Amino acid sequence: MKLHHHVLIIIVIIILIFSLYGVGYGAVPFLLAALYLGFLSVKEFQRFKKSRRW
């Protein structure tokens, strides 16, 4: 993914935090952020694993 995709996703998560926190659903954006960061970690690990010669 390109840098602007990451920035857009982070901005959407921040907007969701502010809009849903007062309603009582503040945990939902944090869950989405955790899933997003987990996805990025797995992709980076796979890319790192492919670049190294085992």
PDB file of N, CA, C and O in Angstrom:
ATOM      1  N   MET A   1       0.841  -1.179   0.000  1.00  0.00           N
ATOM      2  CA  MET A   1       0.000   0.000   0.000  1.00  0.00           C
ATOM      3  C   MET A   1       0.882   1.237   0.000  1.00  0.00           C
ATOM      4  O   MET A   1       1.988   1.242   0.542  1.00  0.00           O
ATOM      5  N   LYS A   2       0.377   2.248  -0.603  1.00  0.00           N
ATOM      6  CA  LYS A   2       1.124   3.488  -0.663  1.00  0.00           C
ATOM      7  C   LYS A   2       0.931   4.288   0.623  1.00  0.00           C
ATOM      8  O   LYS A   2       0.032   4.009   1.416  1.00  0.00           O
ATOM      9  N   LEU A   3       1.776   5.269   0.810  1.00  0.00           N
ATOM     10  CA  LEU A   3       1.761   6.065   2.035  1.00  0.00           C
ATOM     11  C   LEU A   3       0.431   6.783   2.215  1.00  0.00           C
ATOM     12  O   LEU A   3      -0.070   6.870   3.336  1.00  0.00           O
ATOM     13  N   HIS A   4      -0.153   7.303   1.133  1.00  0.00           N
ATOM     14  CA  HIS A   4      -1.406   8.037   1.292  1.00  0.00           C
ATOM     15  C   HIS A   4      -2.557   7.120   1.721  1.00  0.00           C
ATOM     16  O   HIS A   4      -3.511   7.585   2.345  1.00  0.00           O
ATOM     17  N   HIS A   5      -2.481   5.827   1.396  1.00  0.00           N
ATOM     18  CA  HIS A   5      -3.496   4.887   1.885  1.00  0.00           C
ATOM     19  C   HIS A   5      -3.396   4.733   3.399  1.00  0.00           C
ATOM     20  O   HIS A   5      -4.410   4.715   4.096  1.00  0.00           O
ATOM     21  N   HIS A   6      -2.169   4.623   3.902  1.00  0.00           N
ATOM     22  CA  HIS A   6      -1.972   4.488   5.341  1.00  0.00           C
ATOM     23  C   HIS A   6      -2.448   5.737   6.077  1.00  0.00           C
ATOM     24  O   HIS A   6      -3.104   5.642   7.115  1.00  0.00           O
ATOM     25  N   VAL A   7      -2.118   6.890   5.542  1.00  0.00           N
ATOM     26  CA  VAL A   7      -2.530   8.145   6.170  1.00  0.00           C
ATOM     27  C   VAL A   7      -4.048   8.269   6.170  1.00  0.00           C
ATOM     28  O   VAL A   7      -4.629   8.702   7.165  1.00  0.00           O
ATOM     29  N   LEU A   8      -4.691   7.901   5.082  1.00  0.00           N
ATOM     30  CA  LEU A   8      -6.145   7.966   4.994  1.00  0.00           C
ATOM     31  C   LEU A   8      -6.804   7.032   6.016  1.00  0.00           C
ATOM     32  O   LEU A   8      -7.776   7.414   6.668  1.00  0.00           O
ATOM     33  N   ILE A   9      -6.288   5.832   6.153  1.00  0.00           N
ATOM     34  CA  ILE A   9      -6.847   4.880   7.113  1.00  0.00           C
ATOM     35  C   ILE A   9      -6.676   5.396   8.538  1.00  0.00           C
ATOM     36  O   ILE A   9      -7.598   5.277   9.345  1.00  0.00           O
ATOM     37  N   ILE A  10      -5.531   5.960   8.859  1.00  0.00           N
ATOM     38  CA  ILE A  10      -5.295   6.496  10.196  1.00  0.00           C
ATOM     39  C   ILE A  10      -6.215   7.679  10.473  1.00  0.00           C
ATOM     40  O   ILE A  10      -6.730   7.806  11.584  1.00  0.00           O
ATOM     41  N   ILE A  11      -6.431   8.537   9.497  1.00  0.00           N
ATOM     42  CA  ILE A  11      -7.341   9.676   9.681  1.00  0.00           C
ATOM     43  C   ILE A  11      -8.771   9.191   9.911  1.00  0.00           C
ATOM     44  O   ILE A  11      -9.476   9.731  10.765  1.00  0.00           O
ATOM     45  N   VAL A  12      -9.204   8.186   9.163  1.00  0.00           N
ATOM     46  CA  VAL A  12     -10.553   7.644   9.346  1.00  0.00           C
ATOM     47  C   VAL A  12     -10.696   7.040  10.738  1.00  0.00           C
ATOM     48  O   VAL A  12     -11.733   7.214  11.379  1.00  0.00           O
ATOM     49  N   ILE A  13      -9.685   6.343  11.211  1.00  0.00           N
ATOM     50  CA  ILE A  13      -9.739   5.756  12.551  1.00  0.00           C
ATOM     51  C   ILE A  13      -9.818   6.847  13.614  1.00  0.00           C
ATOM     52  O   ILE A  13     -10.564   6.705  14.583  1.00  0.00           O
ATOM     53  N   ILE A  14      -9.064   7.930  13.453  1.00  0.00           N
ATOM     54  CA  ILE A  14      -9.109   9.036  14.415  1.00  0.00           C
ATOM     55  C   ILE A  14     -10.481   9.702  14.407  1.00  0.00           C
ATOM     56  O   ILE A  14     -11.015  10.038  15.464  1.00  0.00           O
ATOM     57  N   ILE A  15     -11.053   9.895  13.222  1.00  0.00           N
ATOM     58  CA  ILE A  15     -12.401  10.484  13.133  1.00  0.00           C
ATOM     59  C   ILE A  15     -13.423   9.564  13.800  1.00  0.00           C
ATOM     60  O   ILE A  15     -14.320  10.035  14.499  1.00  0.00           O
ATOM     61  N   LEU A  16     -13.290   8.264  13.588  1.00  0.00           N
ATOM     62  CA  LEU A  16     -14.205   7.314  14.230  1.00  0.00           C
ATOM     63  C   LEU A  16     -14.065   7.334  15.746  1.00  0.00           C
ATOM     64  O   LEU A  16     -15.057   7.204  16.462  1.00  0.00           O
ATOM     65  N   ILE A  17     -12.842   7.496  16.240  1.00  0.00           N
ATOM     66  CA  ILE A  17     -12.643   7.564  17.688  1.00  0.00           C
ATOM     67  C   ILE A  17     -13.396   8.751  18.263  1.00  0.00           C
ATOM     68  O   ILE A  17     -14.112   8.612  19.255  1.00  0.00           O
ATOM     69  N   PHE A  18     -13.239   9.924  17.644  1.00  0.00           N
ATOM     70  CA  PHE A  18     -13.903  11.115  18.166  1.00  0.00           C
ATOM     71  C   PHE A  18     -15.422  11.035  18.016  1.00  0.00           C
ATOM     72  O   PHE A  18     -16.151  11.493  18.896  1.00  0.00           O
ATOM     73  N   SER A  19     -15.903  10.468  16.928  1.00  0.00           N
ATOM     74  CA  SER A  19     -17.350  10.445  16.715  1.00  0.00           C
ATOM     75  C   SER A  19     -18.049   9.344  17.514  1.00  0.00           C
ATOM     76  O   SER A  19     -19.196   9.531  17.921  1.00  0.00           O
ATOM     77  N   LEU A  20     -17.404   8.217  17.748  1.00  0.00           N
ATOM     78  CA  LEU A  20     -18.047   7.106  18.436  1.00  0.00           C
ATOM     79  C   LEU A  20     -17.752   7.051  19.929  1.00  0.00           C
ATOM     80  O   LEU A  20     -18.414   6.311  20.657  1.00  0.00           O
ATOM     81  N   TYR A  21     -16.777   7.817  20.399  1.00  0.00           N
ATOM     82  CA  TYR A  21     -16.408   7.743  21.810  1.00  0.00           C
ATOM     83  C   TYR A  21     -17.522   8.275  22.707  1.00  0.00           C
ATOM     84  O   TYR A  21     -17.800   7.700  23.759  1.00  0.00           O
ATOM     85  N   GLY A  22     -18.156   9.366  22.297  1.00  0.00           N
ATOM     86  CA  GLY A  22     -19.226   9.941  23.102  1.00  0.00           C
ATOM     87  C   GLY A  22     -20.471   9.080  23.142  1.00  0.00           C
ATOM     88  O   GLY A  22     -21.240   9.147  24.101  1.00  0.00           O
ATOM     89  N   VAL A  23     -20.682   8.277  22.123  1.00  0.00           N
ATOM     90  CA  VAL A  23     -21.866   7.420  22.033  1.00  0.00           C
ATOM     91  C   VAL A  23     -21.681   6.147  22.858  1.00  0.00           C
ATOM     92  O   VAL A  23     -22.655   5.476  23.197  1.00  0.00           O
ATOM     93  N   GLY A  24     -20.452   5.824  23.174  1.00  0.00           N
ATOM     94  CA  GLY A  24     -20.193   4.617  23.952  1.00  0.00           C
ATOM     95  C   GLY A  24     -19.573   3.494  23.152  1.00  0.00           C
ATOM     96  O   GLY A  24     -19.389   2.390  23.664  1.00  0.00           O
ATOM     97  N   TYR A  25     -19.254   3.765  21.912  1.00  0.00           N
ATOM     98  CA  TYR A  25     -18.627   2.748  21.061  1.00  0.00           C
ATOM     99  C   TYR A  25     -17.172   3.088  20.773  1.00  0.00           C
ATOM    100  O   TYR A  25     -16.689   2.862  19.663  1.00  0.00           O
ATOM    101  N   GLY A  26     -16.479   3.622  21.751  1.00  0.00           N
ATOM    102  CA  GLY A  26     -15.093   4.044  21.561  1.00  0.00           C
ATOM    103  C   GLY A  26     -14.132   2.900  21.330  1.00  0.00           C
ATOM    104  O   GLY A  26     -13.041   3.110  20.801  1.00  0.00           O
ATOM    105  N   ALA A  27     -14.514   1.688  21.717  1.00  0.00           N
ATOM    106  CA  ALA A  27     -13.622   0.544  21.553  1.00  0.00           C
ATOM    107  C   ALA A  27     -13.571   0.054  20.105  1.00  0.00           C
ATOM    108  O   ALA A  27     -12.607  -0.601  19.709  1.00  0.00           O
ATOM    109  N   VAL A  28     -14.587   0.361  19.324  1.00  0.00           N
ATOM    110  CA  VAL A  28     -14.643  -0.134  17.941  1.00  0.00           C
ATOM    111  C   VAL A  28     -13.490   0.417  17.097  1.00  0.00           C
ATOM    112  O   VAL A  28     -12.822  -0.369  16.423  1.00  0.00           O
ATOM    113  N   PRO A  29     -13.222   1.736  17.100  1.00  0.00           N
ATOM    114  CA  PRO A  29     -12.088   2.223  16.314  1.00  0.00           C
ATOM    115  C   PRO A  29     -10.742   1.673  16.797  1.00  0.00           C
ATOM    116  O   PRO A  29      -9.833   1.450  15.997  1.00  0.00           O
ATOM    117  N   PHE A  30     -10.622   1.454  18.118  1.00  0.00           N
ATOM    118  CA  PHE A  30      -9.378   0.878  18.622  1.00  0.00           C
ATOM    119  C   PHE A  30      -9.222  -0.570  18.156  1.00  0.00           C
ATOM    120  O   PHE A  30      -8.107  -1.020  17.892  1.00  0.00           O
ATOM    121  N   LEU A  31     -10.321  -1.290  18.057  1.00  0.00           N
ATOM    122  CA  LEU A  31     -10.283  -2.642  17.517  1.00  0.00           C
ATOM    123  C   LEU A  31      -9.873  -2.614  16.048  1.00  0.00           C
ATOM    124  O   LEU A  31      -9.057  -3.427  15.614  1.00  0.00           O
ATOM    125  N   LEU A  32     -10.439  -1.679  15.283  1.00  0.00           N
ATOM    126  CA  LEU A  32     -10.053  -1.541  13.875  1.00  0.00           C
ATOM    127  C   LEU A  32      -8.582  -1.170  13.742  1.00  0.00           C
ATOM    128  O   LEU A  32      -7.891  -1.674  12.856  1.00  0.00           O
ATOM    129  N   ALA A  33      -8.101  -0.293  14.617  1.00  0.00           N
ATOM    130  CA  ALA A  33      -6.690   0.086  14.582  1.00  0.00           C
ATOM    131  C   ALA A  33      -5.793  -1.106  14.903  1.00  0.00           C
ATOM    132  O   ALA A  33      -4.746  -1.282  14.281  1.00  0.00           O
ATOM    133  N   ALA A  34      -6.199  -1.920  15.868  1.00  0.00           N
ATOM    134  CA  ALA A  34      -5.413  -3.109  16.219  1.00  0.00           C
ATOM    135  C   ALA A  34      -5.377  -4.096  15.059  1.00  0.00           C
ATOM    136  O   ALA A  34      -4.331  -4.676  14.767  1.00  0.00           O
ATOM    137  N   LEU A  35      -6.516  -4.287  14.399  1.00  0.00           N
ATOM    138  CA  LEU A  35      -6.548  -5.180  13.238  1.00  0.00           C
ATOM    139  C   LEU A  35      -5.678  -4.655  12.106  1.00  0.00           C
ATOM    140  O   LEU A  35      -4.972  -5.421  11.451  1.00  0.00           O
ATOM    141  N   TYR A  36      -5.731  -3.358  11.878  1.00  0.00           N
ATOM    142  CA  TYR A  36      -4.924  -2.732  10.827  1.00  0.00           C
ATOM    143  C   TYR A  36      -3.432  -2.884  11.120  1.00  0.00           C
ATOM    144  O   TYR A  36      -2.657  -3.241  10.234  1.00  0.00           O
ATOM    145  N   LEU A  37      -3.030  -2.611  12.368  1.00  0.00           N
ATOM    146  CA  LEU A  37      -1.622  -2.739  12.719  1.00  0.00           C
ATOM    147  C   LEU A  37      -1.171  -4.202  12.685  1.00  0.00           C
ATOM    148  O   LEU A  37      -0.031  -4.492  12.324  1.00  0.00           O
ATOM    149  N   GLY A  38      -2.060  -5.116  13.057  1.00  0.00           N
ATOM    150  CA  GLY A  38      -1.730  -6.534  12.947  1.00  0.00           C
ATOM    151  C   GLY A  38      -1.537  -6.962  11.506  1.00  0.00           C
ATOM    152  O   GLY A  38      -0.614  -7.714  11.193  1.00  0.00           O
ATOM    153  N   PHE A  39      -2.404  -6.484  10.632  1.00  0.00           N
ATOM    154  CA  PHE A  39      -2.277  -6.776   9.204  1.00  0.00           C
ATOM    155  C   PHE A  39      -0.956  -6.247   8.651  1.00  0.00           C
ATOM    156  O   PHE A  39      -0.266  -6.937   7.902  1.00  0.00           O
ATOM    157  N   LEU A  40      -0.611  -5.006   9.031  1.00  0.00           N
ATOM    158  CA  LEU A  40       0.657  -4.432   8.579  1.00  0.00           C
ATOM    159  C   LEU A  40       1.847  -5.223   9.098  1.00  0.00           C
ATOM    160  O   LEU A  40       2.823  -5.427   8.375  1.00  0.00           O
ATOM    161  N   SER A  41       1.772  -5.662  10.328  1.00  0.00           N
ATOM    162  CA  SER A  41       2.878  -6.436  10.907  1.00  0.00           C
ATOM    163  C   SER A  41       3.074  -7.757  10.179  1.00  0.00           C
ATOM    164  O   SER A  41       4.205  -8.155   9.895  1.00  0.00           O
ATOM    165  N   VAL A  42       1.987  -8.428   9.882  1.00  0.00           N
ATOM    166  CA  VAL A  42       2.087  -9.704   9.164  1.00  0.00           C
ATOM    167  C   VAL A  42       2.668  -9.485   7.772  1.00  0.00           C
ATOM    168  O   VAL A  42       3.530 -10.247   7.333  1.00  0.00           O
ATOM    169  N   LYS A  43       2.204  -8.451   7.076  1.00  0.00           N
ATOM    170  CA  LYS A  43       2.718  -8.180   5.728  1.00  0.00           C
ATOM    171  C   LYS A  43       4.199  -7.832   5.754  1.00  0.00           C
ATOM    172  O   LYS A  43       4.960  -8.297   4.906  1.00  0.00           O
ATOM    173  N   GLU A  44       4.617  -7.018   6.720  1.00  0.00           N
ATOM    174  CA  GLU A  44       6.033  -6.657   6.827  1.00  0.00           C
ATOM    175  C   GLU A  44       6.879  -7.873   7.178  1.00  0.00           C
ATOM    176  O   GLU A  44       7.982  -8.030   6.653  1.00  0.00           O
ATOM    177  N   PHE A  45       6.378  -8.734   8.056  1.00  0.00           N
ATOM    178  CA  PHE A  45       7.123  -9.939   8.404  1.00  0.00           C
ATOM    179  C   PHE A  45       7.274 -10.856   7.200  1.00  0.00           C
ATOM    180  O   PHE A  45       8.340 -11.436   6.997  1.00  0.00           O
ATOM    181  N   GLN A  46       6.220 -10.996   6.398  1.00  0.00           N
ATOM    182  CA  GLN A  46       6.307 -11.828   5.200  1.00  0.00           C
ATOM    183  C   GLN A  46       7.309 -11.245   4.212  1.00  0.00           C
ATOM    184  O   GLN A  46       8.076 -11.978   3.588  1.00  0.00           O
ATOM    185  N   ARG A  47       7.298  -9.923   4.074  1.00  0.00           N
ATOM    186  CA  ARG A  47       8.246  -9.287   3.159  1.00  0.00           C
ATOM    187  C   ARG A  47       9.670  -9.437   3.665  1.00  0.00           C
ATOM    188  O   ARG A  47      10.589  -9.659   2.878  1.00  0.00           O
ATOM    189  N   PHE A  48       9.862  -9.317   4.985  1.00  0.00           N
ATOM    190  CA  PHE A  48      11.183  -9.499   5.579  1.00  0.00           C
ATOM    191  C   PHE A  48      11.658 -10.930   5.406  1.00  0.00           C
ATOM    192  O   PHE A  48      12.832 -11.171   5.123  1.00  0.00           O
ATOM    193  N   LYS A  49      10.740 -11.886   5.577  1.00  0.00           N
ATOM    194  CA  LYS A  49      11.088 -13.283   5.454  1.00  0.00           C
ATOM    195  C   LYS A  49      11.493 -13.619   4.026  1.00  0.00           C
ATOM    196  O   LYS A  49      12.405 -14.420   3.817  1.00  0.00           O
ATOM    197  N   LYS A  50      10.832 -13.023   3.043  1.00  0.00           N
ATOM    198  CA  LYS A  50      11.173 -13.283   1.640  1.00  0.00           C
ATOM    199  C   LYS A  50      12.503 -12.655   1.261  1.00  0.00           C
ATOM    200  O   LYS A  50      13.220 -13.187   0.413  1.00  0.00           O
ATOM    201  N   SER A  51      12.843 -11.523   1.882  1.00  0.00           N
ATOM    202  CA  SER A  51      14.075 -10.845   1.518  1.00  0.00           C
ATOM    203  C   SER A  51      15.304 -11.548   2.088  1.00  0.00           C
ATOM    204  O   SER A  51      16.390 -11.484   1.513  1.00  0.00           O
ATOM    205  N   ARG A  52      15.119 -12.221   3.225  1.00  0.00           N
ATOM    206  CA  ARG A  52      16.240 -12.963   3.816  1.00  0.00           C
ATOM    207  C   ARG A  52      16.343 -14.335   3.170  1.00  0.00           C
ATOM    208  O   ARG A  52      15.339 -14.944   2.801  1.00  0.00           O
ATOM    209  N   ARG A  53      17.549 -14.800   3.045  1.00  0.00           N
ATOM    210  CA  ARG A  53      17.773 -16.158   2.506  1.00  0.00           C
ATOM    211  C   ARG A  53      17.904 -17.112   3.671  1.00  0.00           C
ATOM    212  O   ARG A  53      18.919 -17.083   4.367  1.00  0.00           O
ATOM    213  N   TRP A  54      16.918 -17.955   3.910  1.00  0.00           N
ATOM    214  CA  TRP A  54      16.951 -18.889   5.044  1.00  0.00           C
ATOM    215  C   TRP A  54      17.792 -20.063   4.713  1.00  0.00           C
ATOM    216  O   TRP A  54      17.947 -20.964   5.537  1.00  0.00           O
TER     217      TRP A  54
END
